[in-house]
Amino acid sequence: MAELVKLNIDGIDVQIEKGQSILDAAKKVNIRIPTLCHHEDLCVAGNCRVCVVEQEGRNTLTPSCATPAEEGMVIKTSTPKVRRARKDLMALLVSEHNTQCTTCYRSTNCELQDLAAEYNVDNNIYLSVLKEDLEIDKSSWSIEKDDSKCIRCQRCVRTCAELQHVNALAVTERGRDMKISTFMHLPMNEIVCTNCGQCITHCPTGALTERRYYDEIWEAIDDPEKHVVINTAPSVRVALGEMLGFPVGTRVTGKMVTALKKMGFDSVLDTDFSADLTIIEEANELLQRLKDALVHKKDVALPMITSCSPGWVKFIEHMYPEHLAHLSSCKSPQQMFGALTKTYYAEKKGIDPSKIISVAGMPCAAKKYEANRPEMRDSGYHDVDAGLTTREIGHMIKQSGINFLELEDSNFDSIMGESSGAGVIFGATGGVMEAALRTAYFVITGRPVPFDNLNITPVRGLKGIKETSVKFENCLPEYSFLEGVEAKFAIAHGLINARQIMDQIVAGESPYHFIEIMACPGGCIGGGGQPIPTNDEIRKKRIKAIYDEDMNKPIRMSHENPEIIKIYEDFLQKPLGEKSHHLLHTKYRKRKRY
Amino acid sequence: MSNNKLRKVDVIFSPYSVAPYEILKNTMRRPKDEVVQELIDSGLRGRGGAGFPTGLKWKFAKQQQSDQKYVICNADEGEPGTFKDRKLLVEVPRKVISGMAICAWVIGATKGYIYLRREYRYLIQDIEKELDLYHKHAAEIGLDFKIEIFLGAGAYVCGEETALIESMEGKRGEPRNKPPYPIQSGYLGKPTVVNNVETFASATMVCRIGANEYKKFGTDDQHGSKLFSISGDSPKEGVHELELGMSLEDFANEFGDGDTKAVQVGGVAGFCIPRKKFKTTIIGEGNTTGGSTMIFNSTRSMYNVLHNYLDFFSEESCGQCTPCRIGTQQLLKGIEAVKSGKKPPEYLDQLVKLSETMRLTSKCGLGQSVTNSFSSIVKNFREEMIY
């Protein structure tokens, strides 16, 4: 039992575990203290100072986020001294800020704006100390960095270090010149950045945003010559509602489809379809590798690691370039979808692929970069023309004047609109593993995976690294080489956890056969393109929505998806076949550490 | 208020009168708690500027349970107008090192560092020679405490003990959140005593002469003697050891050029005292004890003086916390705006309030102390700020 301390906040006695902050204690009794540099996901910084409170016996104010609660403390959170100080601090932050809120992407979703309004900061008190020659860094496909909106809270720096262990962003210079910058102040497209976008979702202001493409999409929609196709990832449907008036964790799949159709997309399709396809290809690739290793005694790279997350892919390319063979050669569902849109879909629909604009609606910032990787042109065209984040889709729906709350539901279009529950759970950490196991186990044994309702619960949840194992018994003759084999699996999310997994592999100590890695904490539901804020409480609700969606699907295993069966019959012929190899698989490149 | 007549003394710089490390050896024959109590009784306070009672700091560090503890000598002497630590390291390094060793013995540390201002790197050879001698004696008496020199990189804020520790750990020199204090979790997360060069030397002298003798110097409030770095419009610039508790009037009479208009006591982080308050100001009482004293005569523009300070602060702030990073810039821009007529004279009152916010909310002593020089100059020399 943890030691408890008792303190008094605004006249209320609070008991809290030793080591918790004054801020935590205040929350416990429903006292709200404003914060800016504080984020639930990150370590304490204590640098914005807006959470200051009065502590009896001290002649300066105390930062409540950075001060552990102690026995007998007497705290006052809203005295004239505190209010004056907070107002002054807000006025200072505003004086350093580009206050063109009307032109800011984060307007109305900005923590600085909210607090400045709350404290009624009159900007005229202080002179502007905003640097004049700041340029927006738009060099990256994924992330825009606008220092004129930066409040130096260092949430991005801590995110990049603590959650992702990439350290692309760092504090440089000091005093009045202190700023958040990159290695040698290089532009964002030249640094070791995975484009995961976690810095964006942790930024309280508009200093870090995704590069927006919606104007180009509107133009394409308005062009009668163009056939604009959008596919939306599983995580979008469980988070989009947050931007449009629904509570966190609401599934808005049907409304989203209706809205996208109303906006003028010619076809609204489901990335879950290509998630199912990924499972077929990836499960077969894994079985092939296991067979090569166990039967042919070939030197194949095991464990095999998933490649759906483009942030993770770029991470391993930079950090572990000697170990790329462990990556599955499967493209991500987005890129499989793009390649098929301009081949299979075009053929079936009788549309000239050069007239197709293929758009991906993603919970992700790195997907924008992925769409622009030079090798992603296997259809003969730009496989994916543009990636949109959940946030951009939310903005587009708002721009359309659609009353999202009252919208009726509709179904995805066909073809490439049907999916199984296995495709849906791709959105949550552990989902790809679960989907792959549902299919792989069936392929190997002819029986469904031995878990209640196909729910492989050990792979679910927010633990940084999860493990499970499955023993194959009574295998089909074709897979007799796996008889009695206990296969070991691991799931990691957040690149700092990916690093642990990789260090094990480098040391030759990895006990696993197959590993799922997602760049973002929580998996795609916590992606860098998701509505802001994101924290563990929100992640859990989105994850629950994902599994609810799965349970509501009549088909829950990828290989039973009739559109999947059909595409192999009509087009691809067989998993890992020649056409698959050409359209659905890819290669990776070694990148440098700087 | 009690005050002394100004009296020059010779405690700290007195020549070595005993065999090398004799004081250390003698001290180690006594019970540790007795030595700590002696230090507490002596009234010795930190000589870096913050003035925390040295004996108490050591006592708290001694109480910490840890497999490893550290002793760090803060020789980052960065406060503008102070240069006493350099003189100590040149002339009596043995007293400094003895102080560190006594501290290590008391608290149970095995590793120590002298965090040396990079500009003082020409001293390294001489200090290392003395360290060799020390290590030899330490081995003889079985004291397991090794000392190394660590070179700073030139940031003012790294004189703040937690920023100093961060920089030693290879990180950006930024102050930490406190608590925990270094005596609880300092260098590499271990209990660490960080003391100023002069504090260690003074501790050695307390051990040598005893608390009672030491307390004979100074007044009831302020015990002992103190080094003063005297600069500016003074015919007697340099380091002087003075008994604590003298009035600024006596001080100015002794060290001024006869035309003294103001004295900046405690460096730029301290207060600027105008002539009319010399009589009622006791050095070290309500102002800082770092020992930097800058003397200004009537030819000096106090606007320029303040402008210079603020320019320094806005450059030397580490930049992490809002009040210090932006506040220092606002104060600088603000006095420029008043001087040029862009803002009315009343704006100075707003700026004084801002400096109070900085004192209340800044993360470390840097931002917290800007108000000392700012408000004392603006209030006492308001006309000079406006016209």
Chai-1 contact restraints between the chains, C-beta under 6 A:
chainA,res_idxA,chainB,res_idxB,connection_type,confidence,min_distance_angstrom,max_distance_angstrom,comment,restraint_id
A,G46,B,N177,contact,1.0,0.0,6.0,A-B,restraint_1
A,N47,B,Q320,contact,1.0,0.0,6.0,A-B,restraint_2
A,N47,B,C321,contact,1.0,0.0,6.0,A-B,restraint_3
A,C48,B,T322,contact,1.0,0.0,6.0,A-B,restraint_4
A,R49,B,C321,contact,1.0,0.0,6.0,A-B,restraint_5
A,R49,B,T322,contact,1.0,0.0,6.0,A-B,restraint_6
A,R49,B,P323,contact,1.0,0.0,6.0,A-B,restraint_7
A,R49,B,T361,contact,1.0,0.0,6.0,A-B,restraint_8
A,V52,B,T361,contact,1.0,0.0,6.0,A-B,restraint_9
A,T60,B,L360,contact,1.0,0.0,6.0,A-B,restraint_10
A,L61,B,L360,contact,1.0,0.0,6.0,A-B,restraint_11
A,L61,B,T361,contact,1.0,0.0,6.0,A-B,restraint_12
A,A66,B,N177,contact,1.0,0.0,6.0,A-B,restraint_13
A,A85,B,T357,contact,1.0,0.0,6.0,A-B,restraint_14
A,A85,B,L360,contact,1.0,0.0,6.0,A-B,restraint_15
A,A85,B,T361,contact,1.0,0.0,6.0,A-B,restraint_16
A,D88,B,T357,contact,1.0,0.0,6.0,A-B,restraint_17
A,L89,B,T322,contact,1.0,0.0,6.0,A-B,restraint_18
A,L92,B,T322,contact,1.0,0.0,6.0,A-B,restraint_19
A,L92,B,I326,contact,1.0,0.0,6.0,A-B,restraint_20
A,L93,B,T322,contact,1.0,0.0,6.0,A-B,restraint_21
A,E96,B,I326,contact,1.0,0.0,6.0,A-B,restraint_22
A,Y126,B,Q330,contact,1.0,0.0,6.0,A-B,restraint_23
A,L127,B,K333,contact,1.0,0.0,6.0,A-B,restraint_24
A,V129,B,Q329,contact,1.0,0.0,6.0,A-B,restraint_25
A,V171,B,R172,contact,1.0,0.0,6.0,A-B,restraint_26
A,R174,B,C318,contact,1.0,0.0,6.0,A-B,restraint_27
A,R174,B,G319,contact,1.0,0.0,6.0,A-B,restraint_28
A,G175,B,S314,contact,1.0,0.0,6.0,A-B,restraint_29
A,G175,B,E315,contact,1.0,0.0,6.0,A-B,restraint_30
A,G175,B,E316,contact,1.0,0.0,6.0,A-B,restraint_31
A,G175,B,S317,contact,1.0,0.0,6.0,A-B,restraint_32
A,G175,B,G319,contact,1.0,0.0,6.0,A-B,restraint_33
A,R176,B,S314,contact,1.0,0.0,6.0,A-B,restraint_34
A,R176,B,Q329,contact,1.0,0.0,6.0,A-B,restraint_35
A,M178,B,G319,contact,1.0,0.0,6.0,A-B,restraint_36
